Amino acid sequence: MADRVELGVSFLRTMVRIREFEQHARIGYDAGEIPGVVHLSIGQEAVAVGVCANLAREDYVASTHRGHGHCVAKGAETGAMMAELFGKSTGTNKGKGGSMHIADFSVGMLGANGVVGGGIGIAVGAAQAARLLGKKSISVCFFGDGAVNRGPFLEGLNWSVVFKLPVLFVCEDNAFSAFTRASSTTAGKGASARAEAIGLETRSVDGNDVFAVYDAAHELIAHIREGRGPAFLYAPTYRLDGHTVFDKAPYRSSEELERKREDDPVSDLESRLREWGVAQAQVDKIHVEAREEMVRAMLSARRAPLPTEADAFLDVQNIGAPV
Ligand SMILES: Cc1ncc(C[n+]2csc(CCOP(=O)(O)OP(=O)(O)O)c2C)c(N)n1
């Protein structure tokens, strides 16, 4: 039990850091300091944390357009992430990627990306590369419910089974595909049934319960590491914010939102930890430390220099040099 408490505290720390990061990103966006589009994953933190807690640094993660949580959970440094959102040269991608394209290869984060389902091919490719290079790394691919209706889903899952690749596919079903209820655009029995039909080992769990996610991912990752092929985790959760920071989500009722707020994965975990004897002071400290970390990240992002015009021509392919 002591191990579970310790694990729960570490889950809470990462979940709160993700939430604070995103709340500060919203402040930066509202203040006009962050260019581009920002998609928040507030309410979905348990999926990122429960899965990534099972990974080693040399494992890979491919993400979605809603990728801050996956990056933090995989170990990316929040100061560099915030600077990336601000478009600054100290960012994870020297300010060229922004919120939707954060990558940090040093921790195995292969990148957020703006193409729905785009991470699937990246994760499968990374798993195939690991196989060819004789590395032990596995790949995890996070994607939304919207991606299961796109071609890369069928292609990626099929390929991974044919080649028995070390990939965990994680479908984070946050109930919406942009402004549309995902249930209204997905035919048949849904994501898990499709994965099962293709031959993947599959589990469904409550995506707001970080321990349920952790335990299921643990089992599936053991299956993958034993060389028994890819696996699929279906994790229904809920997006508490709009699709992007400027979406007020008029397509759902305030009653629905209130009901879902009562199942907030962060406060659910806090209640469980208190029942297990963790002091409120310890929980409060986690919040204070996360807030301080993100305030520091904001301050250093603000002070950091923008990239120069010449930097636009570095680290890119086939566009030639400035004249
Ligand atoms: C190939 C492609 N089609 C359409 C879009 C526009 N688009 C951006 S996000 C989004 C919804 C994606 O829903 P889901 O995969 O469930 O992820 P969520 O936004 O719910 O996290 C769409 C359709 C896109 N980015 N890429």
The ligand as a Tripos MOL2 file, in Angstrom:
@<TRIPOS>MOLECULE
LIG
   26    27     1     0     0
SMALL
NO_CHARGES

@<TRIPOS>ATOM
      1 C1         -6.3590   15.3460  -41.1800 C.3       1 LIG1
      2 C2         -7.0330   16.4450  -40.4420 C.ar      1 LIG1
      3 N1         -8.3380   16.6680  -40.6360 N.ar      1 LIG1
      4 C3         -8.9640   17.6780  -39.9700 C.ar      1 LIG1
      5 C4         -8.2600   18.4770  -39.1080 C.ar      1 LIG1
      6 C5         -8.9760   19.5980  -38.3380 C.3       1 LIG1
      7 N2         -9.0870   19.2000  -36.9310 N.ar      1 LIG1
      8 C6         -8.2380   19.6560  -36.0100 C.ar      1 LIG1
      9 S1         -8.5180   19.0030  -34.5230 S.2       1 LIG1
     10 C7         -9.8350   18.1110  -35.0710 C.ar      1 LIG1
     11 C8        -10.6250   17.2340  -34.1550 C.3       1 LIG1
     12 C9         -9.8520   16.0760  -33.6930 C.3       1 LIG1
     13 O1        -10.5890   15.3310  -32.7750 O.3       1 LIG1
     14 P1         -9.8970   14.2290  -31.9260 P.3       1 LIG1
     15 O2         -8.9600   13.4430  -32.7610 O.co2     1 LIG1
     16 O3        -10.9840   13.4950  -31.2430 O.co2     1 LIG1
     17 O4         -9.0080   15.0350  -30.9000 O.3       1 LIG1
     18 P2         -9.4430   16.0820  -29.8130 P.3       1 LIG1
     19 O5         -9.4270   17.4430  -30.4930 O.co2     1 LIG1
     20 O6        -10.7910   15.6990  -29.3510 O.co2     1 LIG1
     21 O7         -8.4220   15.9990  -28.7530 O.co2     1 LIG1
     22 C10       -10.0210   18.3210  -36.4180 C.ar      1 LIG1
     23 C11       -11.0750   17.6850  -37.2130 C.3       1 LIG1
     24 C12        -6.8840   18.2200  -38.9500 C.ar      1 LIG1
     25 N3         -6.1300   18.9320  -38.1140 N.pl3     1 LIG1
     26 N4         -6.2890   17.1920  -39.5980 N.ar      1 LIG1
@<TRIPOS>BOND
     1     1     2 1
     2     2     3 ar
     3     2    26 ar
     4     3     4 ar
     5     4     5 ar
     6     5     6 1
     7     5    24 ar
     8     6     7 1
     9     7     8 ar
    10     7    22 ar
    11     8     9 ar
    12     9    10 ar
    13    10    11 1
    14    10    22 ar
    15    11    12 1
    16    12    13 1
    17    13    14 1
    18    14    15 2
    19    14    16 1
    20    14    17 1
    21    17    18 1
    22    18    19 2
    23    18    20 1
    24    18    21 1
    25    22    23 1
    26    24    25 1
    27    24    26 ar
@<TRIPOS>SUBSTRUCTURE
     1 LIG1         1 GROUP 0 **** ****
